[in-house]
Amino acid sequence: MATTHLTRTPPPARLRHYVSTTDLSADETLGLLELARELKAAHQRREDPQRLAGRTLAMIFEKPSLR
């Protein structure tokens, strides 16, 4: 497995909302999935890359809550 190097990137110039698959380009979607893969791998290695420090994180739920 190749070693990944997580670096901190500046936040986007403007706030963007991801509500639909059409909200991101194909390249942006692939970049987002690659970042998720890197973050998951770092978590499994028990690393703390601080990649999301100062950022807002959203959680996506596929099914409505039954509560």
N, C-alpha and C positions, 0 to 999 in steps of 0.2 A: 504494500500500500504506500502510495506517495505521501510524503509529509506535506501538510498544508500550512500556510503561514497566514494567520489572521491579523489584519491590520485595522486600525480604527480609521474609518472614513468620515468625512464631515457630513452633517445632515443635509438633506436636499434643500435647494434654495426656497422651495415652497412646500407646504403640506400637501400630501396627496393621499387620497382615500382609495382603498382597494375594496370594491364592492362587487365587481364583475370581472370575468376573465378578459374582457375587452379593455379594462382600465390600464393594463400593462402591455408593452410590446413583447414580442417573442423573446428578444434578447433580455429584457428586464425580468421576464418570468423565469428564464433559464438562470439568470444571475441570482434571483431570489432562492431558487431551488438549490443552487450550488452553495449559497451562504448557509442555508438550512442544513445541508449535508456536513459542511465544515463545522458548524456549531454543535451538531449532534456528535460528531467524531471527537471534538474537543471535550465535550461533556463526558463521553465514555472514557476518555483518558484522564478524567478528573482535573482537567485544566480549567483555569478561570481567565479567559482571554479578555474580559471586560469589553467585548465587542459591542454590547448593547448598553453600555454605561451612558446615562443621559438621554436615552431614547425611550420612546413609548412602544410597548409591545401589545399587539392585539392577538386574541385567541379566536380561532375559527371553529365553530361547532357545526357539524353537518346536520344534526337533528335537533328539533326544538326540545327544550327542557320539559320534563313531565312534572315538575314541582309546581 
